[in-house]
Amino acid sequence: MPTLKWLTRDDDVRAAEKVPYRLLEEVPELGYGDLGAGNMLIQGDNLEALKSLLPYYAGQVKCIYIDPPYNTGSAFEHYDDNLEHSKWLAMMWPRLELLRELLAEDGSIWVSIDDREGHYLKVIMDEVFGRKNFITNVIWRKNYSPKSSARHFSEDHDHIHIYAKSADSFVPNLMPRTEKQNRAYKNPDQDPRGIWKTSDLSARNFYGAGSYSLVSPTGRKIDGPPKGRYWTISKEKFHTLDADNQIWWGVKGDAIPQKKRFLTDVKQGIVPQTIWPYEEVGHTQAAKKEIVSLFGSDVFATPKPELLLTRIIHIATGPGDLVLDSFLGSGTTAAVAQKMGRHYIGIEMGDHAVTHCVPRQKKVIDGEQGGISKTQNWQGGGGFRYYRLGSPVFDELGQLTPDIRFPVLAAHIWFSETGAPWTIPKALSPFLGAANDHGYALLYNGILGDKSVNGGNVLTRKTLSIIREAAGGFTGPLTVYGERTVLSDASLKTEQIEFKQTPYDVRARK
């Protein structure tokens, strides 16, 4: 497969490995509403924030939407969107790698971009996600009138590149049928099966049994299908359908016959298409009006309309699924996810994470009626926790930073051993869980209520008994992290225990 080369590529493709795991430190005074709703707003560099999420959310995100800087050469108030081309690629590569790790097996990632970097983005996403997992490129017509100031062409569209974690596992939801589509169905003959529309009974493709004459209900002889075409069904099948009143001969009963297609037999949804007109998903002016109604001024240069995110989230997720946006901007993704009954994680590095994202989500929770609120029958509710990036979990040598809390260390150990996120239980215990018939335990930071030299952080017969009890009957091989062990090598072998010393054997997963 062709690869894209740029000045710093060799360093950039390994950049994600070098990003430190940082603590996520909650800022309680900035959270709002139901803090247990499962939603997060994170302020900080999104590369470090994504790395910090891995021990908790790897493989858990159903839909990722990002609207990264387009590298247009413009000076935005809230973004430096004047990155030189290779720097832009260097920014995107490690973030895409980490986003892929967070994506669920049946999940998808949607990336808004324009023509300046869109085709380069396609090439590096082919590398990161696999070319076979490319789903499609959606064209969103974002302007409702030409830009008369354009030098050459009025650029009226954006791209949305869509990739799946696994194309075989990703199943997009159908789009709901519109009233316009349903208006094509009528019932002029009062058929008790309901409204219908006609479909052609002939085609150009050769069909051996598709050449025969017919006689209409009025006695008109029809020598065969239109010239150069064939009936698509046999004569026997035609008469069976005709006897069941599934053939329409026209109002006068002597037209070229067509088959009735009843609305009840049609899929109650439409396969998503790749051209999205602004009439259906909104345009940039509508998005700016939404922002002005929320903040009183046009504070973002390129916001996306809520209708656009509504379509993406509808196609890619179901109620209760997790949506992530690591370039949260004005907070549209989080707002729409909330109104649609999805969980969300939003990451934004600028101060407007506090000045704009938080106030917007508060308004949503309080029941604001802008954007899609009325169509979603949104009445308010939910909540979010607010976090900032804290100190690294590991130092430059890969050693554990002192005084890390038990749940943080447990999450990193579990992730480094299993590659899966660790769900913090309601009641903490030294037994972290089992994966692939192997158990993992951690004796650390007084989890057993004993910080003495020979106490709860040391593997002894007593602490092993407590671990076994917490394991609830699990008797398989066990990896135990602790300050030290007093059990002999023979005892460890008999008990099927691999002992690893904290902090020296604790490593960050690359």
C-alpha positions as CSV (number, residue, x, y, z in Angstrom):
1,M,0.0,0.0,0.0
2,P,1.4,3.5,-0.9
3,T,2.5,5.5,2.1
4,L,2.8,9.3,2.6
5,K,6.3,10.7,3.3
6,W,7.0,14.0,5.1
7,L,9.9,15.6,6.8
8,T,9.4,14.3,10.4
9,R,7.4,11.1,9.6
10,D,9.8,8.7,11.2
11,D,9.5,10.5,14.5
12,D,5.8,11.2,14.2
13,V,4.7,7.6,13.7
14,R,6.3,6.8,17.1
15,A,5.1,9.9,18.8
16,A,2.1,8.3,20.5
17,E,4.4,5.9,22.3
18,K,6.3,8.8,23.9
19,V,3.3,10.6,25.1
20,P,3.1,10.4,29.0
21,Y,0.1,8.9,30.7
22,R,-1.2,11.8,32.8
23,L,-3.6,11.8,35.7
24,L,-7.1,13.1,35.0
25,E,-7.8,15.5,38.0
26,E,-11.5,16.3,38.5
27,V,-12.5,19.9,39.1
28,P,-15.7,19.4,41.0
29,E,-16.8,23.1,40.9
30,L,-16.9,22.9,37.1
31,G,-19.0,19.8,36.9
32,Y,-22.8,20.1,36.6
33,G,-26.0,18.2,37.0
34,D,-26.0,14.4,37.5
35,L,-22.3,13.7,38.0
36,G,-23.0,10.0,37.6
37,A,-24.4,10.3,34.1
38,G,-21.1,9.0,32.5
39,N,-20.1,12.2,30.7
40,M,-16.8,14.0,30.7
41,L,-15.4,17.3,29.7
42,I,-11.6,17.4,29.7
43,Q,-9.4,20.5,29.4
44,G,-5.9,20.0,28.1
45,D,-3.8,18.9,25.2
46,N,-5.9,16.3,23.4
47,L,-2.9,14.1,22.6
48,E,-2.1,13.7,26.3
49,A,-5.8,13.5,27.2
50,L,-6.4,10.6,24.7
51,K,-3.4,8.7,26.1
52,S,-4.7,9.2,29.6
53,L,-8.1,7.8,28.6
54,L,-6.7,4.5,27.3
55,P,-6.6,2.6,30.6
56,Y,-10.3,3.3,31.1
57,Y,-11.9,3.5,27.7
58,A,-9.8,1.5,25.2
59,G,-12.1,-0.2,22.8
60,Q,-15.2,1.4,24.4
61,V,-16.0,4.3,22.1
62,K,-18.8,3.7,19.5
63,C,-18.4,6.9,17.6
64,I,-15.6,9.4,17.3
65,Y,-16.2,12.7,15.5
66,I,-13.4,15.2,15.1
67,D,-13.3,18.6,13.4
68,P,-9.5,19.3,13.4
69,P,-8.0,22.6,12.2
70,Y,-8.2,22.6,8.4
71,N,-4.7,24.2,8.0
72,T,-6.2,27.0,5.9
73,G,-3.7,29.7,6.7
74,S,-6.3,31.7,8.6
75,A,-5.6,33.1,12.1
76,F,-8.5,31.9,14.2
77,E,-9.0,33.4,17.6
78,H,-9.3,30.0,19.3
79,Y,-7.0,27.9,17.1
80,D,-3.7,28.3,15.4
81,D,-4.9,27.1,12.0
82,N,-1.8,28.2,10.2
83,L,0.3,25.0,10.6
84,E,2.8,24.2,7.9
85,H,1.8,21.0,6.0
86,S,4.2,18.6,7.6
87,K,3.5,20.0,11.0
88,W,-0.2,19.4,10.4
89,L,0.5,15.7,9.4
90,A,2.7,15.4,12.5
91,M,-0.2,16.7,14.6
92,M,-2.7,14.3,13.1
93,W,-0.8,11.0,13.0
94,P,-0.4,10.2,16.8
95,R,-3.9,11.5,17.6
96,L,-5.4,9.1,15.0
97,E,-3.4,6.2,16.4
98,L,-4.7,6.8,19.9
99,L,-8.3,7.4,18.7
100,R,-8.1,4.0,16.9
101,E,-7.2,2.3,20.2
102,L,-10.2,3.9,21.9
103,L,-12.6,2.9,19.2
104,A,-14.9,-0.1,19.8
105,E,-14.7,-3.1,17.4
106,D,-18.0,-2.1,15.8
107,G,-17.3,1.6,16.1
108,S,-16.5,4.3,13.5
109,I,-14.6,7.6,13.3
110,W,-15.8,10.6,11.3
111,V,-13.4,13.4,10.4
112,S,-14.4,16.7,8.9
113,I,-11.9,18.2,6.5
114,D,-11.7,20.3,3.4
115,D,-9.7,19.9,0.1
116,R,-6.5,21.4,1.4
117,E,-5.6,18.4,3.6
118,G,-8.5,16.0,2.9
119,H,-6.7,13.8,0.4
120,Y,-3.5,13.6,2.5
121,L,-5.7,12.8,5.5
122,K,-7.2,9.9,3.5
123,V,-3.8,8.4,2.9
124,I,-2.6,8.5,6.5
125,M,-6.0,7.2,7.7
126,D,-5.6,4.3,5.3
127,E,-2.4,3.5,7.1
128,V,-3.6,4.0,10.6
129,F,-7.0,2.3,10.3
130,G,-6.3,0.0,7.3
131,R,-7.5,0.8,3.8
132,K,-10.0,-2.1,4.0
133,N,-11.7,-0.3,6.9
134,F,-12.5,2.9,4.8
135,I,-16.2,3.2,4.7
136,T,-16.9,6.2,2.5
137,N,-16.4,10.0,2.1
138,V,-19.5,12.1,2.7
139,I,-19.8,15.4,0.9
140,W,-21.5,18.0,3.0
141,R,-22.8,21.1,1.1
142,K,-22.1,23.7,3.8
143,N,-23.0,26.9,2.0
144,Y,-26.5,27.9,0.8
145,S,-25.2,30.5,-1.6
146,P,-22.0,31.1,-3.7
147,K,-19.2,33.1,-2.1
148,S,-18.9,36.0,-4.5
149,S,-15.5,36.9,-3.0
150,A,-13.9,33.6,-4.1
151,R,-10.9,34.1,-6.4
152,H,-11.5,31.0,-8.5
153,F,-14.3,28.8,-7.3
154,S,-16.8,29.1,-4.4
155,E,-15.9,26.2,-2.2
156,D,-19.3,25.0,-1.0
157,H,-18.5,21.6,0.5
158,D,-16.5,19.8,3.2
159,H,-15.5,16.2,3.3
160,I,-16.3,13.8,6.1
161,H,-14.0,10.8,6.0
162,I,-15.5,7.7,7.6
163,Y,-13.5,4.7,8.8
164,A,-14.5,1.7,10.9
165,K,-12.4,-0.1,13.5
166,S,-13.5,-3.2,11.6
167,A,-15.5,-2.7,8.4
168,D,-16.9,-6.2,8.9
169,S,-18.3,-5.3,12.3
170,F,-19.6,-1.8,11.6
171,V,-23.3,-1.7,10.8
172,P,-24.7,1.9,10.1
173,N,-28.2,2.6,11.2
174,L,-30.8,3.4,8.5
175,M,-32.0,7.0,8.0
176,P,-35.7,7.5,8.9
177,R,-38.0,7.9,5.9
178,T,-39.1,11.5,5.2
179,E,-42.6,12.7,4.6
180,K,-41.5,13.6,1.1
181,Q,-40.5,10.0,0.4
182,N,-43.7,8.7,1.8
183,R,-45.9,11.1,-0.3
184,A,-45.0,9.0,-3.4
185,Y,-47.2,6.2,-2.1
186,K,-50.9,6.4,-2.9
187,N,-53.9,4.1,-2.9
188,P,-56.1,5.0,-5.9
189,D,-57.8,1.6,-5.9
190,Q,-58.4,1.5,-2.1
191,D,-56.3,-1.7,-1.7
192,P,-56.8,-3.0,1.8
193,R,-53.1,-3.6,2.1
194,G,-52.5,0.1,2.2
195,I,-50.7,2.8,0.2
196,W,-48.3,1.8,-2.6
197,K,-46.4,3.0,-5.6
198,T,-45.5,1.3,-8.9
199,S,-42.2,-0.3,-9.9
200,D,-41.2,-1.2,-13.4
201,L,-41.7,-4.8,-14.5
202,S,-39.2,-4.6,-17.4
203,A,-35.4,-4.2,-17.7
204,R,-32.7,-4.2,-20.3
205,N,-31.0,-7.3,-19.0
206,F,-31.8,-10.5,-20.9
207,Y,-34.2,-12.9,-19.2
208,G,-35.1,-16.1,-21.0
209,A,-38.6,-16.2,-19.7
210,G,-39.1,-12.5,-20.0
211,S,-40.7,-12.3,-23.5
212,Y,-44.4,-12.9,-23.7
213,S,-47.6,-11.1,-24.6
214,L,-50.4,-10.0,-22.2
215,V,-54.0,-9.0,-22.3
216,S,-55.1,-6.0,-20.2
217,P,-58.4,-6.1,-18.1
218,T,-60.0,-4.0,-20.9
219,G,-59.0,-6.6,-23.6
220,R,-56.1,-4.6,-25.0
221,K,-53.4,-6.9,-26.3
222,I,-49.8,-6.0,-25.2
223,D,-47.4,-7.9,-27.5
224,G,-44.5,-7.8,-24.9
225,P,-42.4,-5.4,-22.9
226,P,-41.1,-2.1,-24.3
227,K,-38.7,-2.5,-27.2
228,G,-35.2,-3.6,-26.2
229,R,-36.4,-4.8,-22.8
230,Y,-37.6,-8.0,-21.0
231,W,-40.2,-8.7,-18.4
232,T,-38.4,-9.2,-15.1
233,I,-40.7,-12.1,-14.0
234,S,-42.1,-15.2,-15.8
235,K,-45.6,-15.3,-17.3
236,E,-46.7,-17.7,-14.5
237,K,-45.4,-15.3,-11.8
238,F,-47.1,-12.4,-13.5
239,H,-50.5,-14.1,-13.5
240,T,-50.1,-15.1,-9.9
241,L,-49.4,-11.4,-8.9
242,D,-52.2,-10.2,-11.1
243,A,-54.7,-12.6,-9.5
244,D,-53.6,-11.1,-6.1
245,N,-54.2,-7.6,-7.3
246,Q,-50.5,-6.7,-7.2
247,I,-50.4,-5.5,-10.8
248,W,-51.5,-2.0,-11.8
249,W,-52.8,-1.5,-15.3
250,G,-53.4,2.2,-14.9
251,V,-56.6,4.1,-14.1
252,K,-58.2,3.0,-17.4
253,G,-57.0,-0.6,-17.1
254,D,-55.1,-0.7,-20.3
255,A,-51.6,0.7,-19.6
256,I,-48.3,-1.1,-19.6
257,P,-48.5,-3.2,-16.4
258,Q,-46.4,-2.3,-13.3
259,K,-46.0,-4.0,-10.0
260,K,-47.4,-2.5,-6.8
261,R,-44.9,-1.9,-4.1
262,F,-46.6,-1.5,-0.8
263,L,-45.1,0.8,1.9
264,T,-45.6,-1.9,4.4
265,D,-43.2,-4.1,2.4
266,V,-40.5,-1.4,2.2
267,K,-37.7,-1.0,4.8
268,Q,-38.7,1.5,7.4
269,G,-35.5,3.4,6.8
270,I,-33.2,4.5,4.0
271,V,-29.6,3.5,3.5
272,P,-27.4,6.5,4.3
273,Q,-26.2,8.4,1.2
274,T,-22.9,10.2,0.6
275,I,-24.3,13.6,-0.5
276,W,-25.7,15.6,2.4
277,P,-27.4,18.9,1.3
278,Y,-27.7,21.7,3.7
279,E,-31.5,21.5,3.5
280,E,-31.2,18.2,5.5
281,V,-28.2,18.8,7.8
282,G,-27.8,22.5,8.1
283,H,-25.2,25.0,6.8
284,T,-22.5,27.2,8.3
285,Q,-24.7,30.2,8.6
286,A,-27.2,28.2,10.6
287,A,-24.4,26.9,12.9
288,K,-23.2,30.5,13.5
289,K,-26.8,31.5,14.4
290,E,-26.9,28.7,16.9
291,I,-23.6,29.9,18.5
292,V,-24.8,33.5,18.6
293,S,-28.0,32.4,20.3
294,L,-26.0,30.6,23.0
295,F,-23.1,33.1,23.5
296,G,-24.4,36.4,22.2
297,S,-21.7,36.7,19.5
298,D,-20.0,34.8,16.7
299,V,-17.1,33.5,18.8
300,F,-16.1,30.5,16.6
301,A,-15.1,30.7,12.9
302,T,-16.2,27.3,11.8
303,P,-18.8,25.8,14.0
304,K,-20.9,22.8,12.8
305,P,-24.7,22.8,12.9
306,E,-26.4,20.5,15.4
307,L,-28.3,18.9,12.5
308,L,-25.0,17.7,11.0
309,L,-23.9,16.0,14.2
310,T,-27.4,14.6,14.7
311,R,-27.2,12.7,11.4
312,I,-23.7,11.4,12.2
313,I,-24.6,10.2,15.7
314,H,-27.9,8.7,14.5
315,I,-26.1,6.6,11.8
316,A,-23.2,5.6,14.0
317,T,-24.7,4.9,17.5
318,G,-27.6,3.8,19.5
319,P,-29.0,5.2,22.8
320,G,-26.5,4.9,25.6
321,D,-23.5,4.5,23.3
322,L,-20.3,6.5,24.0
323,V,-19.4,9.4,21.6
324,L,-15.9,11.1,21.7
325,D,-14.8,14.4,20.3
326,S,-11.2,15.4,20.9
327,F,-11.4,18.8,19.1
328,L,-14.6,19.8,20.9
329,G,-14.5,23.5,19.9
330,S,-17.8,25.1,20.7
331,G,-19.2,21.9,22.2
332,T,-21.7,20.9,19.5
333,T,-20.9,17.2,19.6
334,A,-21.4,17.0,23.4
335,A,-24.6,19.0,23.2
336,V,-26.1,16.8,20.5
337,A,-25.0,13.6,22.2
338,Q,-26.7,14.7,25.4
339,K,-29.9,15.6,23.6
340,M,-29.9,12.2,21.8
341,G,-29.4,10.2,24.9
342,R,-25.7,9.2,24.3
343,H,-22.8,9.4,26.7
344,Y,-19.9,11.6,25.6
345,I,-16.3,12.6,26.3
346,G,-15.3,16.0,25.0
347,I,-11.7,17.3,25.0
348,E,-10.7,20.9,24.4
349,M,-7.3,22.5,25.2
350,G,-8.2,26.2,25.2
351,D,-9.6,28.4,27.9
352,H,-13.0,28.3,26.1
353,A,-13.3,24.8,27.5
354,V,-14.4,26.7,30.6
355,T,-15.7,29.9,29.1
356,H,-17.9,28.2,26.4
357,C,-18.1,24.4,26.6
358,V,-19.1,24.3,30.2
359,P,-21.8,27.1,29.9
360,R,-23.2,25.4,26.8
361,Q,-23.5,22.0,28.4
362,K,-25.1,23.6,31.5
363,K,-27.7,25.2,29.2
364,V,-28.4,21.9,27.5
365,I,-28.8,20.2,30.9
366,D,-31.2,23.0,32.0
367,G,-33.3,22.3,28.9
368,E,-32.3,25.0,26.3
369,Q,-34.5,24.8,23.2
370,G,-32.1,25.8,20.4
371,G,-30.7,23.5,17.6
372,I,-32.3,20.1,17.6
373,S,-34.0,20.4,21.0
374,K,-37.6,20.5,19.7
375,T,-37.2,17.7,17.2
376,Q,-35.6,15.5,19.9
377,N,-38.3,16.6,22.4
378,W,-35.4,17.6,24.7
379,Q,-36.5,18.7,28.1
380,G,-33.1,18.8,29.9
381,G,-31.4,16.5,32.3
382,G,-28.1,14.6,32.6
383,G,-24.8,16.0,33.7
384,F,-21.0,15.9,33.3
385,R,-17.8,15.8,35.3
386,Y,-15.0,18.2,34.4
387,Y,-11.3,17.2,34.4
388,R,-7.9,18.8,33.8
389,L,-4.7,17.0,33.0
390,G,-2.5,16.4,36.0
391,S,1.0,15.1,36.6
392,P,2.4,12.1,34.7
393,V,1.7,8.6,36.1
394,F,5.3,7.5,35.1
395,D,8.5,9.5,35.1
396,E,10.9,9.8,32.1
397,L,12.5,6.5,33.0
398,G,9.1,4.7,32.9
399,Q,9.0,4.4,36.7
400,L,5.9,5.0,38.7
401,T,5.4,8.5,40.1
402,P,5.2,8.3,44.0
403,D,1.9,8.7,45.8
404,I,-0.3,7.5,42.9
405,R,-3.8,6.6,44.1
406,F,-4.8,2.9,44.1
407,P,-7.5,3.1,41.4
408,V,-5.2,5.0,39.0
409,L,-2.4,2.5,39.4
410,A,-4.8,-0.4,39.2
411,A,-6.2,0.9,35.9
412,H,-2.8,1.3,34.4
413,I,-1.7,-2.2,35.5
414,W,-4.8,-3.8,34.2
415,F,-4.4,-2.0,30.8
416,S,-0.7,-2.8,30.5
417,E,-1.4,-6.5,31.2
418,T,-4.6,-7.0,29.2
419,G,-4.8,-4.2,26.7
420,A,-8.4,-3.6,27.9
421,P,-9.9,-0.7,30.0
422,W,-10.5,-1.3,33.7
423,T,-13.9,-0.4,35.1
424,I,-13.5,0.9,38.6
425,P,-15.7,-1.2,40.9
426,K,-18.0,0.3,43.6
427,A,-16.0,-1.5,46.3
428,L,-12.2,-1.6,45.8
429,S,-10.3,-4.8,46.6
430,P,-6.8,-6.1,45.8
431,F,-8.2,-8.5,43.2
432,L,-8.6,-6.4,40.0
433,G,-10.2,-9.1,37.9
434,A,-9.5,-11.9,35.5
435,A,-9.0,-11.9,31.7
436,N,-8.4,-14.9,29.5
437,D,-8.4,-17.2,32.6
438,H,-5.6,-15.2,34.3
439,G,-6.1,-13.1,37.4
440,Y,-4.5,-9.9,38.4
441,A,-4.1,-8.3,41.9
442,L,-2.5,-5.3,43.4
443,L,-1.3,-4.7,46.9
444,Y,-0.7,-1.0,47.1
445,N,-1.4,2.2,49.1
446,G,-3.1,0.5,52.0
447,I,-5.8,-1.1,50.0
448,L,-6.1,-3.6,52.9
449,G,-6.0,-0.9,55.5
450,D,-2.5,-1.8,56.6
451,K,0.5,0.3,55.6
452,S,3.0,-1.3,58.0
453,V,6.3,-2.6,56.7
454,N,5.1,-6.2,56.7
455,G,1.5,-5.3,56.2
456,G,-1.0,-4.9,53.4
457,N,1.4,-4.1,50.6
458,V,3.4,-7.3,51.0
459,L,2.4,-10.7,49.6
460,T,2.0,-13.0,52.6
461,R,-0.1,-16.0,53.3
462,K,-2.6,-13.7,54.9
463,T,-2.8,-11.2,52.0
464,L,-2.9,-14.0,49.5
465,S,-5.9,-15.4,51.4
466,I,-7.6,-12.0,51.2
467,I,-6.9,-11.9,47.4
468,R,-8.3,-15.4,46.9
469,E,-11.4,-14.5,48.9
470,A,-11.9,-11.2,46.9
471,A,-11.5,-13.3,43.7
472,G,-14.8,-15.1,44.4
473,G,-13.7,-18.6,43.6
474,F,-11.2,-17.8,40.8
475,T,-8.4,-20.4,41.1
476,G,-6.4,-19.8,37.9
477,P,-2.9,-18.4,37.4
478,L,-2.4,-15.0,39.2
479,T,-0.2,-12.1,38.7
480,V,0.3,-10.1,41.9
481,Y,1.9,-6.6,42.1
482,G,3.2,-5.6,45.5
483,E,6.0,-4.0,47.5
484,R,7.6,-7.4,48.1
485,T,6.8,-11.0,48.8
486,V,7.7,-13.3,51.7
487,L,6.5,-16.4,49.8
488,S,9.3,-18.7,48.5
489,D,9.8,-19.4,44.8
490,A,8.4,-22.9,45.5
491,S,5.3,-21.5,47.1
492,L,4.7,-19.1,44.3
493,K,5.0,-21.9,41.7
494,T,2.6,-24.1,43.7
495,E,0.1,-21.2,44.0
496,Q,0.5,-20.4,40.2
497,I,1.6,-16.9,41.1
498,E,3.8,-14.5,39.2
499,F,5.0,-11.8,41.5
500,K,5.9,-8.3,40.2
501,Q,7.4,-5.7,42.4
502,T,5.9,-2.2,42.7
503,P,7.1,0.3,41.5
504,Y,9.9,-1.3,39.5
505,D,7.9,-3.8,37.5
506,V,5.1,-1.4,36.7
507,R,5.4,-0.2,33.1
508,A,3.3,2.0,30.9
509,R,1.8,0.3,28.0
510,K,3.2,1.7,24.7
